[in-house]
Amino acid sequence: MVRKSDLLMTPRILIIDDDADIREVTALSLETVAGWEVLRARSGAEGIQRASLEQPDAILLDVMMPDIDGPTTYQILKQNGHTAHIPVLLLTAKVQASELRKLDDLGVVAILAKPFDPLTLPEKISNLLGWSGDLACRV
């Protein structure tokens, strides 16, 4: 599902994660491997604000964060008219079946397990979002 009608535009991805190392590895992967533009946020509150102002094409959202966790952040994003249309993929280290079912029930596009392979992450995201054409060629 391509949000932008112009496939020649570089995708913009917002990473919301309280772990600086995860933010940097993820950003490096998406920027270097795919050539995408990456926005970063350290918390759910900062992510909500950046998403509303920056209008990224997709959001990678950590599940476990202090203050506002990922599921709560997701619900706030979906209730906001400025951000409800932005597809969200969750990042989580919790991979037990019961946890995954709870997260899947939220209605996110996908749930990606941490740790992930930085070399294949952009292609995985592109496939999950249904990006094709010029967007997929960059991965």
Secondary structure, DSSP 8 states (H G I E B T S, - for coil): --SSS-TTS--EEEEE-S-HHHHHHHHHIIIIIH--EEEEESSHHHHHHHHHHH--SEEEEES--SSS-HHHHHHHHHHSTTTTTS-EEEEES---HHHHHHHHTTT-SEEEESS--TTTHHHHHHHHHT--THHHHT-
